[in-house]
Amino acid sequence: HVQLVESGGGSVQAGGSLRLSCVPARVTSSTRSMAWFRQGSGEGVVGREGVAAIEGDGTTTYADSVQGRFTISKDNAKNTLYLQMNSLKPEDIAKYSCAAGAVGGSWCRYRDHRFFGYWGQGTQVTVS
């Protein structure tokens, strides 16, 4: 059983930055893919959507809405997954959760939450 725990959320002004963390981020046969999803309630994100994903070999992929602003990375020595979020906008308001699974393939798969079996509780990001 893998229990993921996120941290780093908070409130920032538009244009600001936040860095989210998620532990543990160990690469196993069932957790080689890790991703960030976000879920909103209408003020910003509507519903749940995939944000970014990273494979065990370091390959990354992003949603068009965050491409160039967000960076997903992983520190294997610290077993930590990160999401660096720059140039935040009000439309980024959501609860951000990390997820782990064995996905592979295109962004169509990584953005689908059904491919991920392990989740954290999430951390709220607010942009004003």
C-alpha positions as CSV (number, residue, x, y, z in Angstrom):
1,H,0.0,0.0,0.0
2,V,1.3,3.4,-1.0
3,Q,0.1,6.5,0.9
4,L,1.1,9.7,-0.8
5,V,1.2,13.0,1.1
6,E,1.3,16.4,-0.5
7,S,2.5,19.7,0.9
8,G,3.3,23.3,-0.3
9,G,-0.1,24.6,-1.2
10,G,-1.3,28.1,-0.2
11,S,-2.5,31.5,-1.4
12,V,-0.5,33.6,-3.8
13,Q,-1.2,36.6,-6.0
14,A,-1.6,36.2,-9.7
15,G,1.9,35.9,-11.3
16,G,3.3,34.3,-8.2
17,S,4.9,30.9,-7.7
18,L,4.4,27.9,-5.5
19,R,6.2,24.5,-5.3
20,L,4.2,21.5,-4.3
21,S,5.8,18.3,-2.9
22,C,4.6,14.8,-2.7
23,V,6.1,11.9,-0.7
24,P,7.0,9.1,-1.1
25,A,7.9,9.0,-4.7
26,R,9.5,5.6,-5.1
27,V,9.7,4.0,-8.5
28,T,8.3,0.5,-8.4
29,S,6.7,-1.7,-11.0
30,S,3.3,-0.3,-9.9
31,T,4.3,3.3,-9.3
32,R,6.7,4.1,-12.1
33,S,4.4,6.8,-13.4
34,M,3.7,9.8,-11.2
35,A,1.5,12.7,-11.9
36,W,-0.3,15.8,-10.5
37,F,-4.0,16.3,-10.9
38,R,-6.1,19.1,-9.8
39,Q,-9.8,19.4,-8.9
40,G,-11.7,22.6,-8.6
41,S,-15.2,23.6,-7.7
42,G,-15.8,26.2,-10.4
43,E,-13.6,29.1,-9.2
44,G,-10.8,28.2,-11.6
45,V,-10.6,24.6,-12.5
46,V,-13.9,22.8,-13.1
47,G,-13.9,19.1,-12.3
48,R,-10.7,17.0,-12.1
49,E,-7.9,17.3,-14.7
50,G,-4.4,16.0,-15.2
51,V,-1.7,18.6,-14.9
52,A,1.6,16.9,-15.5
53,A,3.2,13.5,-15.4
54,I,6.7,12.0,-15.1
55,E,7.8,8.5,-15.9
56,G,10.5,6.5,-14.1
57,D,13.0,7.4,-16.8
58,G,12.4,11.2,-16.3
59,T,10.2,11.7,-19.3
60,T,7.6,14.5,-18.6
61,T,4.4,15.5,-20.2
62,Y,2.0,18.4,-19.5
63,A,-1.4,19.7,-20.1
64,D,-1.6,22.5,-22.6
65,S,-3.0,24.9,-20.0
66,V,0.2,24.7,-17.8
67,Q,2.9,24.0,-20.5
68,G,5.7,26.5,-20.0
69,R,4.5,27.6,-16.5
70,F,4.6,24.4,-14.5
71,T,7.5,21.9,-14.1
72,I,7.2,18.4,-12.7
73,S,10.3,16.8,-11.3
74,K,11.4,14.1,-9.0
75,D,14.3,13.8,-6.5
76,N,15.0,10.1,-6.3
77,A,17.4,10.5,-3.4
78,K,14.6,12.1,-1.4
79,N,11.8,10.1,-2.8
80,T,10.0,13.3,-3.5
81,L,7.9,14.5,-6.4
82,Y,7.6,18.2,-7.1
83,L,5.4,20.6,-9.1
84,Q,6.9,24.0,-9.6
85,M,4.2,26.4,-10.5
86,N,5.1,29.8,-11.9
87,S,3.0,32.6,-13.3
88,L,0.0,31.4,-11.5
89,K,-3.4,32.5,-12.7
90,P,-6.8,32.6,-11.0
91,E,-7.8,29.8,-13.3
92,D,-5.2,27.6,-11.6
93,I,-7.3,27.6,-8.3
94,A,-7.9,24.0,-7.3
95,K,-6.9,21.2,-4.9
96,Y,-3.8,19.6,-6.3
97,S,-3.2,15.9,-5.7
98,C,-0.3,13.6,-6.6
99,A,-0.9,10.2,-8.0
100,A,1.1,7.1,-8.8
101,G,0.6,4.2,-11.1
102,A,1.9,2.3,-14.1
103,V,0.7,4.2,-17.1
104,G,2.9,4.8,-20.2
105,G,1.7,5.9,-23.6
106,S,0.4,9.3,-24.6
107,W,-0.9,12.2,-22.6
108,C,-4.4,10.9,-23.2
109,R,-3.6,8.2,-20.7
110,Y,-1.6,10.3,-18.2
111,R,-4.5,12.8,-17.9
112,D,-7.0,10.1,-17.1
113,H,-7.2,9.6,-13.4
114,R,-8.4,6.0,-13.8
115,F,-4.9,4.8,-14.7
116,F,-3.6,5.8,-11.3
117,G,-4.1,3.6,-8.3
118,Y,-2.5,5.6,-5.5
119,W,-3.5,9.1,-4.5
120,G,-2.7,11.7,-1.9
121,Q,-5.3,13.8,0.0
122,G,-4.4,16.9,-1.9
123,T,-3.3,20.5,-1.1
124,Q,-5.2,23.6,-1.9
125,V,-3.8,26.3,-4.2
126,T,-5.6,29.7,-4.3
127,V,-4.6,32.6,-6.6
128,S,-6.0,36.1,-6.2
